Amino acid sequence: MVKKIQTAKTLLEALPYIKSYNNKTVVIKYGGSAQINPELKDRFAQDIILLYLVGIKPVIVHGGGKKINELLDKLEIESEFVDGMRVTSEQVMEVVEMVLGGNINSEITTLLNVHGARALGITGKDANFMQAKPKSDGKYGLVGEITHIDAEVINNLIKDKFIPVIAPIGSANEVGHPGFNINADLAASKIAAAIGAEKVIFMTDIVGVLDKDRKLLDTLTEAQIEELKADGTIHGGMIPKVDACLEALHGGVNKAHIIDGRVEHALLLEILTSEGIGTVIKK
C-alpha cells in the first residue's frame, strides 16, 4: 500500500507541469549514450510517448557523430577536424547523409512508431525547410550555417499530430548541391526559436553545467554563464552547448536545458518534476 501511495504522489507531482506544458512544443536534441545504448533508447521512446499523450508536442533533432566515424573508418575515408568541427568534403557528406538522413533517422522514427507514436523522419532538404550556407566562407568544406528555417513545415506536421524527427542536413537551395552538414545542437536551437517552442532540451553524456568544485549548477542566467566562461569554469566542449542554449533564448525560447541522457527517463525527470536532473538556463 505504501508503494501505491508513493506512486500516486509521484503522479500528482507531475500534474502541475502537465497542465503548464499542455499544448506547448518542446524541442529535444537527442544524442550521446541515450542514442546508442539499447535500454536507454527504449526509455527515451517511452518518455516521448508519455509526453505526447499528456498533450506536450515533442520535436526531435538528432546527431550521429559516432556512427559517422564508424562508417568513414569502414570505408577508409579520411576526415579531419579543425576547431572541433569535421571538415566535410563531398565524399564525407555522402556518408553524413547516409548515416543521419537514412540509418539513424529511420531507426528513431521506427522506434517511436513501434511504441505507438506517429513519428515522421525528415532532413532539412525536405520541403527545403532548413536552408544553409558554407560556414566561415567554406573553411570547413560542406559544414553549414543555417540561414533560414521554414517553421510552417514543422508546425504543419505538429498540427497533423506527427512527431517530427529531424536529421540536421541543410539545403543549399541549389540543384545538384549535396547539402550541408549542420551541427545538431545549433540546428535544435534554431528550430526551437523558429517554431516558437516553450523550451529546448539537450541530451548529453554529462550531468549538466558544473561549478569549479564539480557540483551541478541547476539554474543559470546569461550573465552568470558569461562570468563562468570568463573565469574558465565553462570551457571546452561545454561552450558550444551553452552557446546553443543562449541562441535559443535570444530567439524567444523560454528555457533551455542541458541534461544527462545516461539517466533512465531523464526527459520525464527534467520536465515533469520540481527538482529536475540537469541545468536549466533562463532568460
C-alpha positions as CSV (number, residue, x, y, z in Angstrom):
1,M,0.0,0.0,0.0
2,V,2.9,2.4,0.8
3,K,4.3,1.8,-2.6
4,K,1.0,2.5,-4.2
5,I,0.6,5.8,-2.3
6,Q,4.1,6.8,-3.3
7,T,3.2,6.1,-7.0
8,A,0.1,8.3,-6.6
9,K,2.2,11.1,-5.1
10,T,4.7,10.9,-8.0
11,L,1.8,11.2,-10.5
12,L,0.3,14.2,-8.6
13,E,3.7,15.9,-8.5
14,A,3.7,15.8,-12.3
15,L,0.2,17.2,-12.6
16,P,1.1,21.0,-12.5
17,Y,3.8,20.5,-15.1
18,I,1.5,18.6,-17.3
19,K,-1.0,21.4,-17.1
20,S,1.7,24.1,-17.6
21,Y,3.2,22.5,-20.7
22,N,-0.1,21.1,-22.2
23,N,-0.2,22.1,-25.9
24,K,3.3,23.5,-25.8
25,T,6.2,22.5,-28.1
26,V,9.4,21.1,-26.7
27,V,12.4,20.6,-29.0
28,I,14.7,17.8,-27.9
29,K,18.3,17.4,-29.2
30,Y,18.8,13.6,-28.9
31,G,22.4,12.4,-28.7
32,G,25.1,10.7,-26.7
33,S,24.6,7.4,-24.9
34,A,20.8,7.7,-25.0
35,Q,21.0,7.3,-28.7
36,I,23.3,4.3,-28.6
37,N,22.5,2.2,-25.5
38,P,19.5,-0.2,-26.3
39,E,17.9,0.2,-22.9
40,L,18.3,4.0,-22.9
41,K,16.8,4.1,-26.4
42,D,13.8,2.3,-25.3
43,R,13.4,4.5,-22.2
44,F,13.7,7.6,-24.5
45,A,10.9,6.3,-26.7
46,Q,8.7,5.7,-23.7
47,D,9.3,9.2,-22.4
48,I,8.5,10.8,-25.8
49,I,5.2,8.8,-26.0
50,L,4.2,9.8,-22.5
51,L,4.9,13.5,-23.2
52,Y,3.0,13.2,-26.4
53,L,0.0,11.5,-24.7
54,V,-0.3,14.2,-22.0
55,G,-0.5,16.9,-24.6
56,I,3.1,18.1,-25.0
57,K,4.3,18.4,-28.5
58,P,7.9,16.9,-28.9
59,V,10.1,17.7,-31.8
60,I,13.3,15.6,-32.1
61,V,16.6,16.8,-33.6
62,H,19.4,14.1,-33.6
63,G,23.1,13.9,-34.2
64,G,25.2,10.8,-35.0
65,G,28.9,11.6,-34.9
66,K,29.9,8.2,-33.6
67,K,28.2,6.2,-36.3
68,I,29.5,8.6,-39.0
69,N,33.0,7.9,-37.7
70,E,32.5,4.2,-37.8
71,L,31.3,4.2,-41.4
72,L,34.0,6.5,-42.5
73,D,36.6,4.2,-41.0
74,K,35.0,1.1,-42.5
75,L,35.0,2.8,-46.0
76,E,38.6,4.1,-45.3
77,I,37.5,7.7,-46.0
78,E,39.7,10.2,-44.2
79,S,38.3,13.2,-42.5
80,E,39.9,15.8,-40.3
81,F,38.7,18.1,-37.5
82,V,39.5,21.8,-37.5
83,D,38.4,23.9,-34.5
84,G,36.5,20.9,-33.3
85,M,34.5,20.6,-36.5
86,R,34.6,17.9,-39.0
87,V,35.8,19.2,-42.4
88,T,33.2,17.9,-44.7
89,S,34.2,17.0,-48.3
90,E,31.6,15.9,-50.9
91,Q,32.7,12.3,-50.2
92,V,32.3,12.7,-46.4
93,M,28.9,14.5,-47.0
94,E,27.6,11.4,-48.8
95,V,28.4,9.3,-45.7
96,V,26.9,12.0,-43.4
97,E,23.6,12.0,-45.3
98,M,23.6,8.2,-45.5
99,V,24.0,7.9,-41.7
100,L,22.0,10.9,-40.4
101,G,19.2,11.0,-43.1
102,G,19.0,7.3,-43.6
103,N,20.2,5.0,-40.9
104,I,19.7,7.0,-37.6
105,N,16.7,8.9,-38.7
106,S,14.9,5.8,-39.8
107,E,15.9,3.9,-36.6
108,I,14.5,6.7,-34.3
109,T,11.3,7.1,-36.3
110,T,10.7,3.3,-36.4
111,L,11.4,3.0,-32.6
112,L,8.8,5.7,-31.8
113,N,6.2,4.3,-34.2
114,V,6.6,0.8,-32.7
115,H,5.9,2.3,-29.3
116,G,2.7,3.9,-30.6
117,A,3.7,7.3,-31.9
118,R,3.1,8.9,-35.2
119,A,6.6,9.9,-35.9
120,L,7.9,11.2,-39.3
121,G,11.5,11.5,-40.2
122,I,12.8,14.4,-42.4
123,T,16.0,16.2,-43.2
124,G,16.5,19.9,-43.8
125,K,16.4,19.2,-47.5
126,D,12.7,18.0,-47.3
127,A,10.4,20.9,-48.4
128,N,13.7,22.9,-48.4
129,F,12.8,23.8,-44.8
130,M,16.3,24.3,-43.4
131,Q,18.5,26.3,-45.7
132,A,22.2,27.0,-45.1
133,K,25.3,28.5,-46.5
134,P,29.0,27.5,-46.1
135,K,30.3,28.2,-42.6
136,S,33.2,30.6,-42.4
137,D,33.3,31.0,-46.2
138,G,33.9,27.3,-46.8
139,K,36.8,26.9,-44.3
140,Y,35.2,23.6,-43.1
141,G,34.0,22.4,-46.5
142,L,30.3,21.5,-46.5
143,V,29.8,22.4,-42.9
144,G,26.8,24.7,-43.0
145,E,25.5,27.7,-41.2
146,I,21.7,28.0,-41.1
147,T,20.3,30.9,-42.9
148,H,16.5,30.2,-42.8
149,I,14.1,27.8,-41.1
150,D,10.6,27.4,-42.7
151,A,8.7,27.0,-39.5
152,E,5.5,26.2,-41.3
153,V,6.8,22.8,-42.4
154,I,7.4,21.7,-38.8
155,N,4.3,23.4,-37.4
156,N,2.1,21.7,-40.1
157,L,3.5,18.3,-39.0
158,I,2.8,19.0,-35.4
159,K,-0.7,20.2,-36.3
160,D,-1.3,16.9,-38.1
161,K,-0.3,15.1,-34.8
162,F,3.1,13.9,-36.0
163,I,6.3,13.9,-34.0
164,P,8.9,15.3,-36.4
165,V,12.3,13.6,-36.2
166,I,14.8,15.8,-37.9
167,A,18.3,15.0,-39.3
168,P,20.5,18.1,-39.3
169,I,21.3,18.3,-43.0
170,G,20.8,21.7,-44.6
171,S,19.6,22.5,-48.1
172,A,21.7,24.8,-50.3
173,N,18.5,25.6,-52.3
174,E,20.5,24.7,-55.4
175,V,20.1,21.9,-58.0
176,G,22.7,19.2,-57.7
177,H,24.2,20.5,-54.4
178,P,25.0,17.7,-51.9
179,G,23.7,19.8,-48.9
180,F,25.3,20.9,-45.7
181,N,26.4,19.1,-42.5
182,I,24.8,21.1,-39.7
183,N,25.8,21.0,-36.0
184,A,22.8,19.2,-34.3
185,D,22.9,21.5,-31.2
186,L,22.7,24.6,-33.3
187,A,20.0,23.1,-35.5
188,A,17.9,22.3,-32.4
189,S,18.3,25.9,-31.1
190,K,17.4,27.5,-34.4
191,I,14.4,25.2,-35.0
192,A,13.2,25.8,-31.4
193,A,13.3,29.6,-31.9
194,A,11.7,29.4,-35.4
195,I,8.7,27.3,-34.3
196,G,8.2,29.2,-31.0
197,A,9.0,26.3,-28.7
198,E,8.5,26.6,-25.0
199,K,11.8,25.0,-24.3
200,V,14.7,23.2,-25.9
201,I,16.5,20.3,-24.2
202,F,19.9,19.0,-25.0
203,M,20.5,15.4,-24.0
204,T,24.2,14.7,-23.4
205,D,26.7,12.4,-21.6
206,I,27.3,15.0,-18.8
207,V,25.2,15.8,-15.8
208,G,24.9,19.5,-16.7
209,V,27.0,22.6,-16.2
210,L,29.3,22.2,-13.2
211,D,31.0,24.7,-10.9
212,K,34.7,24.7,-10.0
213,D,34.0,22.1,-7.3
214,R,32.4,19.8,-9.9
215,K,28.9,20.4,-8.4
216,L,25.9,20.7,-10.6
217,L,24.6,24.2,-11.3
218,D,20.9,23.6,-11.6
219,T,19.9,27.1,-12.8
220,L,21.9,29.7,-14.7
221,T,21.3,33.1,-16.4
222,E,23.1,34.5,-19.4
223,A,25.1,36.9,-17.2
224,Q,26.2,34.0,-14.9
225,I,27.2,32.0,-18.0
226,E,29.4,34.8,-19.3
227,E,31.1,35.1,-15.8
228,L,31.7,31.3,-15.8
229,K,33.2,31.4,-19.3
230,A,35.5,34.3,-18.3
231,D,36.9,32.5,-15.3
232,G,37.3,29.2,-17.2
233,T,34.7,27.2,-15.3
234,I,32.8,26.7,-18.6
235,H,35.3,25.6,-21.1
236,G,36.0,23.2,-24.0
237,G,33.0,21.2,-25.3
238,M,30.6,22.9,-22.9
239,I,31.0,26.3,-24.5
240,P,29.1,25.4,-27.8
241,K,26.4,23.7,-25.7
242,V,25.7,26.8,-23.6
243,D,26.0,29.0,-26.7
244,A,23.3,26.9,-28.4
245,C,21.1,27.4,-25.3
246,L,21.7,31.1,-25.4
247,E,20.9,31.3,-29.1
248,A,17.6,29.6,-28.4
249,L,16.8,32.1,-25.6
250,H,17.7,35.0,-27.8
251,G,15.3,33.6,-30.4
252,G,12.4,33.7,-28.0
253,V,12.5,30.2,-26.4
254,N,11.7,30.5,-22.6
255,K,14.1,27.9,-21.2
256,A,17.0,25.8,-22.3
257,H,18.1,22.6,-20.5
258,I,21.3,20.5,-20.5
259,I,20.6,17.1,-19.1
260,D,22.3,13.7,-18.7
261,G,20.8,11.3,-21.2
262,R,22.5,8.4,-19.4
263,V,19.9,8.6,-16.7
264,E,16.8,6.5,-17.3
265,H,13.7,8.6,-18.1
266,A,15.8,11.8,-18.0
267,L,13.3,13.7,-20.0
268,L,10.4,13.0,-17.7
269,L,12.5,13.8,-14.6
270,E,13.5,17.2,-16.1
271,I,10.2,18.2,-17.5
272,L,7.6,16.8,-15.0
273,T,9.3,17.1,-11.6
274,S,10.1,20.0,-9.4
275,E,13.8,19.2,-8.9
276,G,14.8,18.1,-12.4
277,I,18.2,16.5,-13.1
278,G,20.2,18.9,-15.1
279,T,20.9,22.6,-15.7
280,V,18.2,25.0,-16.8
281,I,19.2,28.3,-18.4
282,K,16.5,31.0,-18.2
283,K,16.1,34.4,-19.6
